[in-house]
């Protein structure tokens, strides 16, 4: 959303690059706390993010 690289996002989150990479490659899912932190780092309202995910699941 903000044009961050995976390494940039990992630095912002204070997490290893591998966590972001596995999340982006759908090898790992986020728990709710991590999801909220991810949204904050990307400048996304978590509620809007959930609405987007829900709309993708229900065409």
mmCIF file as gemmi writes it, N, C-alpha and C atoms, coordinates in Angstrom:
data_model
loop_
_atom_site.group_PDB
_atom_site.id
_atom_site.type_symbol
_atom_site.label_atom_id
_atom_site.label_alt_id
_atom_site.label_comp_id
_atom_site.label_asym_id
_atom_site.label_entity_id
_atom_site.label_seq_id
_atom_site.pdbx_PDB_ins_code
_atom_site.Cartn_x
_atom_site.Cartn_y
_atom_site.Cartn_z
_atom_site.occupancy
_atom_site.B_iso_or_equiv
_atom_site.pdbx_formal_charge
_atom_site.auth_seq_id
_atom_site.auth_asym_id
_atom_site.pdbx_PDB_model_num
ATOM 1 N N . UNK Axp A 1 ? 0.814 -1.198 0 1 0 ? 1 A 1
ATOM 2 C CA . UNK Axp A 1 ? 0 0 0 1 0 ? 1 A 1
ATOM 3 C C . UNK Axp A 1 ? 0.86 1.266 0 1 0 ? 1 A 1
ATOM 4 N N . UNK Axp A 2 ? 1.958 1.214 0.691 1 0 ? 2 A 1
ATOM 5 C CA . UNK Axp A 2 ? 2.818 2.388 0.804 1 0 ? 2 A 1
ATOM 6 C C . UNK Axp A 2 ? 4.067 2.283 -0.052 1 0 ? 2 A 1
ATOM 7 N N . UNK Axp A 3 ? 4.221 1.203 -0.764 1 0 ? 3 A 1
ATOM 8 C CA . UNK Axp A 3 ? 5.402 1.035 -1.585 1 0 ? 3 A 1
ATOM 9 C C . UNK Axp A 3 ? 6.619 0.546 -0.822 1 0 ? 3 A 1
ATOM 10 N N . UNK Axp A 4 ? 6.399 -0.015 0.364 1 0 ? 4 A 1
ATOM 11 C CA . UNK Axp A 4 ? 7.508 -0.536 1.151 1 0 ? 4 A 1
ATOM 12 C C . UNK Axp A 4 ? 7.987 -1.856 0.57 1 0 ? 4 A 1
ATOM 13 N N . UNK Axp A 5 ? 9.282 -2.094 0.682 1 0 ? 5 A 1
ATOM 14 C CA . UNK Axp A 5 ? 9.792 -3.426 0.387 1 0 ? 5 A 1
ATOM 15 C C . UNK Axp A 5 ? 9.493 -4.311 1.6 1 0 ? 5 A 1
ATOM 16 N N . UNK Axp A 6 ? 9.662 -5.606 1.427 1 0 ? 6 A 1
ATOM 17 C CA . UNK Axp A 6 ? 9.453 -6.514 2.558 1 0 ? 6 A 1
ATOM 18 C C . UNK Axp A 6 ? 10.441 -6.2 3.677 1 0 ? 6 A 1
ATOM 19 N N . UNK Axp A 7 ? 11.655 -5.835 3.309 1 0 ? 7 A 1
ATOM 20 C CA . UNK Axp A 7 ? 12.656 -5.488 4.332 1 0 ? 7 A 1
ATOM 21 C C . UNK Axp A 7 ? 12.26 -4.215 5.076 1 0 ? 7 A 1
ATOM 22 N N . UNK Axp A 8 ? 11.744 -3.216 4.342 1 0 ? 8 A 1
ATOM 23 C CA . UNK Axp A 8 ? 11.278 -1.986 4.982 1 0 ? 8 A 1
ATOM 24 C C . UNK Axp A 8 ? 10.175 -2.294 5.988 1 0 ? 8 A 1
ATOM 25 N N . UNK Axp A 9 ? 9.198 -3.087 5.551 1 0 ? 9 A 1
ATOM 26 C CA . UNK Axp A 9 ? 8.082 -3.428 6.424 1 0 ? 9 A 1
ATOM 27 C C . UNK Axp A 9 ? 8.565 -4.207 7.643 1 0 ? 9 A 1
ATOM 28 N N . UNK Axp A 10 ? 9.484 -5.142 7.443 1 0 ? 10 A 1
ATOM 29 C CA . UNK Axp A 10 ? 10.036 -5.906 8.562 1 0 ? 10 A 1
ATOM 30 C C . UNK Axp A 10 ? 10.709 -4.974 9.57 1 0 ? 10 A 1
ATOM 31 N N . UNK Axp A 11 ? 11.462 -3.992 9.072 1 0 ? 11 A 1
ATOM 32 C CA . UNK Axp A 11 ? 12.112 -3.018 9.963 1 0 ? 11 A 1
ATOM 33 C C . UNK Axp A 11 ? 11.081 -2.219 10.747 1 0 ? 11 A 1
ATOM 34 N N . UNK Axp A 12 ? 10.019 -1.771 10.074 1 0 ? 12 A 1
ATOM 35 C CA . UNK Axp A 12 ? 8.968 -0.995 10.74 1 0 ? 12 A 1
ATOM 36 C C . UNK Axp A 12 ? 8.293 -1.828 11.829 1 0 ? 12 A 1
ATOM 37 N N . UNK Axp A 13 ? 8.052 -3.093 11.515 1 0 ? 13 A 1
ATOM 38 C CA . UNK Axp A 13 ? 7.381 -3.986 12.468 1 0 ? 13 A 1
ATOM 39 C C . UNK Axp A 13 ? 8.312 -4.488 13.563 1 0 ? 13 A 1
ATOM 40 N N . UNK Axp A 14 ? 9.628 -4.343 13.334 1 0 ? 14 A 1
ATOM 41 C CA . UNK Axp A 14 ? 10.579 -4.88 14.304 1 0 ? 14 A 1
ATOM 42 C C . UNK Axp A 14 ? 10.612 -6.398 14.279 1 0 ? 14 A 1
ATOM 43 N N . UNK Axp A 15 ? 10.38 -6.962 13.103 1 0 ? 15 A 1
ATOM 44 C CA . UNK Axp A 15 ? 10.34 -8.407 12.929 1 0 ? 15 A 1
ATOM 45 C C . UNK Axp A 15 ? 11.377 -8.814 11.886 1 0 ? 15 A 1
ATOM 46 N N . UNK Axp A 16 ? 11.723 -10.088 11.857 1 0 ? 16 A 1
ATOM 47 C CA . UNK Axp A 16 ? 12.66 -10.539 10.831 1 0 ? 16 A 1
ATOM 48 C C . UNK Axp A 16 ? 12.023 -10.483 9.442 1 0 ? 16 A 1
ATOM 49 N N . UNK Axp A 17 ? 12.866 -10.277 8.447 1 0 ? 17 A 1
ATOM 50 C CA . UNK Axp A 17 ? 12.412 -10.238 7.062 1 0 ? 17 A 1
ATOM 51 C C . UNK Axp A 17 ? 11.661 -11.52 6.699 1 0 ? 17 A 1
ATOM 52 N N . UNK Axp A 18 ? 12.1 -12.648 7.245 1 0 ? 18 A 1
ATOM 53 C CA . UNK Axp A 18 ? 11.486 -13.94 6.918 1 0 ? 18 A 1
ATOM 54 C C . UNK Axp A 18 ? 10.018 -13.993 7.328 1 0 ? 18 A 1
ATOM 55 N N . UNK Axp A 19 ? 9.651 -13.326 8.427 1 0 ? 19 A 1
ATOM 56 C CA . UNK Axp A 19 ? 8.25 -13.313 8.847 1 0 ? 19 A 1
ATOM 57 C C . UNK Axp A 19 ? 7.39 -12.615 7.799 1 0 ? 19 A 1
ATOM 58 N N . UNK Axp A 20 ? 7.834 -11.468 7.319 1 0 ? 20 A 1
ATOM 59 C CA . UNK Axp A 20 ? 7.086 -10.727 6.305 1 0 ? 20 A 1
ATOM 60 C C . UNK Axp A 20 ? 7.048 -11.525 5.012 1 0 ? 20 A 1
ATOM 61 N N . UNK Axp A 21 ? 8.161 -12.11 4.635 1 0 ? 21 A 1
ATOM 62 C CA . UNK Axp A 21 ? 8.223 -12.892 3.403 1 0 ? 21 A 1
ATOM 63 C C . UNK Axp A 21 ? 7.25 -14.067 3.454 1 0 ? 21 A 1
ATOM 64 N N . UNK Axp A 22 ? 7.242 -14.809 4.547 1 0 ? 22 A 1
ATOM 65 C CA . UNK Axp A 22 ? 6.336 -15.954 4.673 1 0 ? 22 A 1
ATOM 66 C C . UNK Axp A 22 ? 4.875 -15.507 4.695 1 0 ? 22 A 1
ATOM 67 N N . UNK Axp A 23 ? 4.615 -14.36 5.307 1 0 ? 23 A 1
ATOM 68 C CA . UNK Axp A 23 ? 3.248 -13.833 5.331 1 0 ? 23 A 1
ATOM 69 C C . UNK Axp A 23 ? 2.817 -13.443 3.926 1 0 ? 23 A 1
ATOM 70 N N . UNK Axp A 24 ? 3.673 -12.738 3.219 1 0 ? 24 A 1
ATOM 71 C CA . UNK Axp A 24 ? 3.353 -12.298 1.86 1 0 ? 24 A 1
ATOM 72 C C . UNK Axp A 24 ? 3.189 -13.478 0.901 1 0 ? 24 A 1
ATOM 73 N N . UNK Axp A 25 ? 3.926 -14.548 1.133 1 0 ? 25 A 1
ATOM 74 C CA . UNK Axp A 25 ? 3.843 -15.734 0.279 1 0 ? 25 A 1
ATOM 75 C C . UNK Axp A 25 ? 2.763 -16.712 0.736 1 0 ? 25 A 1
ATOM 76 N N . UNK Axp A 26 ? 1.961 -16.299 1.722 1 0 ? 26 A 1
ATOM 77 C CA . UNK Axp A 26 ? 0.866 -17.106 2.276 1 0 ? 26 A 1
ATOM 78 C C . UNK Axp A 26 ? 1.337 -18.422 2.885 1 0 ? 26 A 1
ATOM 79 N N . UNK Axp A 27 ? 2.586 -18.437 3.37 1 0 ? 27 A 1
ATOM 80 C CA . UNK Axp A 27 ? 3.126 -19.597 4.063 1 0 ? 27 A 1
ATOM 81 C C . UNK Axp A 27 ? 2.855 -19.502 5.56 1 0 ? 27 A 1
ATOM 82 N N . UNK Axp A 28 ? 2.415 -18.336 5.992 1 0 ? 28 A 1
ATOM 83 C CA . UNK Axp A 28 ? 2.189 -18.061 7.41 1 0 ? 28 A 1
ATOM 84 C C . UNK Axp A 28 ? 1.011 -17.112 7.531 1 0 ? 28 A 1
ATOM 85 N N . UNK Axp A 29 ? 0.198 -17.3 8.558 1 0 ? 29 A 1
ATOM 86 C CA . UNK Axp A 29 ? -0.922 -16.394 8.819 1 0 ? 29 A 1
ATOM 87 C C . UNK Axp A 29 ? -0.597 -15.533 10.029 1 0 ? 29 A 1
ATOM 88 N N . UNK Axp A 30 ? -1.195 -14.36 10.044 1 0 ? 30 A 1
ATOM 89 C CA . UNK Axp A 30 ? -0.998 -13.439 11.151 1 0 ? 30 A 1
ATOM 90 C C . UNK Axp A 30 ? -2.027 -13.69 12.244 1 0 ? 30 A 1
ATOM 91 N N . UNK Axp A 31 ? -1.625 -13.557 13.501 1 0 ? 31 A 1
ATOM 92 C CA . UNK Axp A 31 ? -2.629 -13.551 14.557 1 0 ? 31 A 1
ATOM 93 C C . UNK Axp A 31 ? -3.225 -12.141 14.587 1 0 ? 31 A 1
ATOM 94 N N . UNK Axp A 32 ? -4.228 -11.908 15.383 1 0 ? 32 A 1
ATOM 95 C CA . UNK Axp A 32 ? -4.955 -10.632 15.354 1 0 ? 32 A 1
ATOM 96 C C . UNK Axp A 32 ? -4.059 -9.464 15.74 1 0 ? 32 A 1
ATOM 97 N N . UNK Axp A 33 ? -3.196 -9.649 16.717 1 0 ? 33 A 1
ATOM 98 C CA . UNK Axp A 33 ? -2.284 -8.576 17.117 1 0 ? 33 A 1
ATOM 99 C C . UNK Axp A 33 ? -1.35 -8.22 15.971 1 0 ? 33 A 1
ATOM 100 N N . UNK Axp A 34 ? -0.767 -9.25 15.332 1 0 ? 34 A 1
ATOM 101 C CA . UNK Axp A 34 ? 0.138 -9.007 14.211 1 0 ? 34 A 1
ATOM 102 C C . UNK Axp A 34 ? -0.595 -8.329 13.057 1 0 ? 34 A 1
ATOM 103 N N . UNK Axp A 35 ? -1.84 -8.745 12.822 1 0 ? 35 A 1
ATOM 104 C CA . UNK Axp A 35 ? -2.639 -8.141 11.752 1 0 ? 35 A 1
ATOM 105 C C . UNK Axp A 35 ? -2.814 -6.639 11.993 1 0 ? 35 A 1
ATOM 106 N N . UNK Axp A 36 ? -3.154 -6.268 13.205 1 0 ? 36 A 1
ATOM 107 C CA . UNK Axp A 36 ? -3.346 -4.849 13.53 1 0 ? 36 A 1
ATOM 108 C C . UNK Axp A 36 ? -2.032 -4.093 13.359 1 0 ? 36 A 1
ATOM 109 N N . UNK Axp A 37 ? -0.916 -4.665 13.789 1 0 ? 37 A 1
ATOM 110 C CA . UNK Axp A 37 ? 0.383 -4.019 13.632 1 0 ? 37 A 1
ATOM 111 C C . UNK Axp A 37 ? 0.741 -3.859 12.153 1 0 ? 37 A 1
ATOM 112 N N . UNK Axp A 38 ? 0.466 -4.879 11.37 1 0 ? 38 A 1
ATOM 113 C CA . UNK Axp A 38 ? 0.704 -4.845 9.927 1 0 ? 38 A 1
ATOM 114 C C . UNK Axp A 38 ? -0.096 -3.7 9.303 1 0 ? 38 A 1
ATOM 115 N N . UNK Axp A 39 ? -1.382 -3.615 9.661 1 0 ? 39 A 1
ATOM 116 C CA . UNK Axp A 39 ? -2.243 -2.55 9.122 1 0 ? 39 A 1
ATOM 117 C C . UNK Axp A 39 ? -1.713 -1.173 9.495 1 0 ? 39 A 1
ATOM 118 N N . UNK Axp A 40 ? -1.341 -1 10.748 1 0 ? 40 A 1
ATOM 119 C CA . UNK Axp A 40 ? -0.812 0.294 11.185 1 0 ? 40 A 1
ATOM 120 C C . UNK Axp A 40 ? 0.436 0.658 10.385 1 0 ? 40 A 1
ATOM 121 N N . UNK Axp A 41 ? 1.319 -0.318 10.177 1 0 ? 41 A 1
ATOM 122 C CA . UNK Axp A 41 ? 2.558 -0.062 9.435 1 0 ? 41 A 1
ATOM 123 C C . UNK Axp A 41 ? 2.273 0.347 8 1 0 ? 41 A 1
ATOM 124 N N . UNK Axp A 42 ? 1.183 -0.178 7.436 1 0 ? 42 A 1
ATOM 125 C CA . UNK Axp A 42 ? 0.835 0.121 6.05 1 0 ? 42 A 1
ATOM 126 C C . UNK Axp A 42 ? -0.141 1.289 5.917 1 0 ? 42 A 1
ATOM 127 N N . UNK Axp A 43 ? -0.565 1.848 7.058 1 0 ? 43 A 1
ATOM 128 C CA . UNK Axp A 43 ? -1.49 2.974 7.023 1 0 ? 43 A 1
ATOM 129 C C . UNK Axp A 43 ? -2.9 2.569 6.624 1 0 ? 43 A 1
ATOM 130 N N . UNK Axp A 44 ? -3.295 1.353 7.008 1 0 ? 44 A 1
ATOM 131 C CA . UNK Axp A 44 ? -4.624 0.834 6.688 1 0 ? 44 A 1
ATOM 132 C C . UNK Axp A 44 ? -5.417 0.694 7.983 1 0 ? 44 A 1
ATOM 133 N N . UNK Axp A 45 ? -6.677 1.106 7.964 1 0 ? 45 A 1
ATOM 134 C CA . UNK Axp A 45 ? -7.559 0.877 9.099 1 0 ? 45 A 1
ATOM 135 C C . UNK Axp A 45 ? -7.857 -0.624 9.146 1 0 ? 45 A 1
ATOM 136 N N . UNK Axp A 46 ? -7.6 -1.299 10.273 1 0 ? 46 A 1
ATOM 137 C CA . UNK Axp A 46 ? -7.843 -2.744 10.339 1 0 ? 46 A 1
ATOM 138 C C . UNK Axp A 46 ? -9.268 -3.141 9.953 1 0 ? 46 A 1
ATOM 139 N N . UNK Axp A 47 ? -10.249 -2.327 10.293 1 0 ? 47 A 1
ATOM 140 C CA . UNK Axp A 47 ? -11.637 -2.64 9.927 1 0 ? 47 A 1
ATOM 141 C C . UNK Axp A 47 ? -11.81 -2.622 8.412 1 0 ? 47 A 1
ATOM 142 N N . UNK Axp A 48 ? -11.204 -1.657 7.755 1 0 ? 48 A 1
ATOM 143 C CA . UNK Axp A 48 ? -11.287 -1.594 6.295 1 0 ? 48 A 1
ATOM 144 C C . UNK Axp A 48 ? -10.564 -2.786 5.667 1 0 ? 48 A 1
ATOM 145 N N . UNK Axp A 49 ? -9.441 -3.162 6.247 1 0 ? 49 A 1
ATOM 146 C CA . UNK Axp A 49 ? -8.71 -4.324 5.755 1 0 ? 49 A 1
ATOM 147 C C . UNK Axp A 49 ? -9.551 -5.585 5.831 1 0 ? 49 A 1
ATOM 148 N N . UNK Axp A 50 ? -10.274 -5.756 6.935 1 0 ? 50 A 1
ATOM 149 C CA . UNK Axp A 50 ? -11.153 -6.921 7.08 1 0 ? 50 A 1
ATOM 150 C C . UNK Axp A 50 ? -12.295 -6.872 6.068 1 0 ? 50 A 1
ATOM 151 N N . UNK Axp A 51 ? -12.838 -5.679 5.837 1 0 ? 51 A 1
ATOM 152 C CA . UNK Axp A 51 ? -13.913 -5.538 4.852 1 0 ? 51 A 1
ATOM 153 C C . UNK Axp A 51 ? -13.428 -5.93 3.466 1 0 ? 51 A 1
ATOM 154 N N . UNK Axp A 52 ? -12.195 -5.549 3.132 1 0 ? 52 A 1
ATOM 155 C CA . UNK Axp A 52 ? -11.614 -5.915 1.831 1 0 ? 52 A 1
ATOM 156 C C . UNK Axp A 52 ? -11.466 -7.436 1.742 1 0 ? 52 A 1
ATOM 157 N N . UNK Axp A 53 ? -10.947 -8.036 2.8 1 0 ? 53 A 1
ATOM 158 C CA . UNK Axp A 53 ? -10.79 -9.499 2.799 1 0 ? 53 A 1
ATOM 159 C C . UNK Axp A 53 ? -12.137 -10.192 2.679 1 0 ? 53 A 1
ATOM 160 N N . UNK Axp A 54 ? -13.125 -9.698 3.389 1 0 ? 54 A 1
ATOM 161 C CA . UNK Axp A 54 ? -14.453 -10.302 3.343 1 0 ? 54 A 1
ATOM 162 C C . UNK Axp A 54 ? -15.058 -10.186 1.949 1 0 ? 54 A 1
ATOM 163 N N . UNK Axp A 55 ? -14.888 -9.051 1.304 1 0 ? 55 A 1
ATOM 164 C CA . UNK Axp A 55 ? -15.445 -8.872 -0.035 1 0 ? 55 A 1
ATOM 165 C C . UNK Axp A 55 ? -14.771 -9.791 -1.049 1 0 ? 55 A 1
ATOM 166 N N . UNK Axp A 56 ? -13.495 -10.112 -0.839 1 0 ? 56 A 1
ATOM 167 C CA . UNK Axp A 56 ? -12.79 -11.039 -1.742 1 0 ? 56 A 1
ATOM 168 C C . UNK Axp A 56 ? -13.283 -12.464 -1.56 1 0 ? 56 A 1
ATOM 169 N N . UNK Axp A 57 ? -13.722 -12.8 -0.342 1 0 ? 57 A 1
ATOM 170 C CA . UNK Axp A 57 ? -14.231 -14.133 -0.07 1 0 ? 57 A 1
ATOM 171 C C . UNK Axp A 57 ? -15.674 -14.31 -0.541 1 0 ? 57 A 1
ATOM 172 N N . UNK Axp A 58 ? -16.398 -13.208 -0.694 1 0 ? 58 A 1
ATOM 173 C CA . UNK Axp A 58 ? -17.811 -13.24 -1.073 1 0 ? 58 A 1
ATOM 174 C C . UNK Axp A 58 ? -18.07 -12.381 -2.303 1 0 ? 58 A 1
ATOM 175 N N . UNK Axp A 59 ? -17.777 -12.925 -3.471 1 0 ? 59 A 1
ATOM 176 C CA . UNK Axp A 59 ? -17.947 -12.103 -4.691 1 0 ? 59 A 1
ATOM 177 C C . UNK Axp A 59 ? -19.383 -11.718 -4.964 1 0 ? 59 A 1
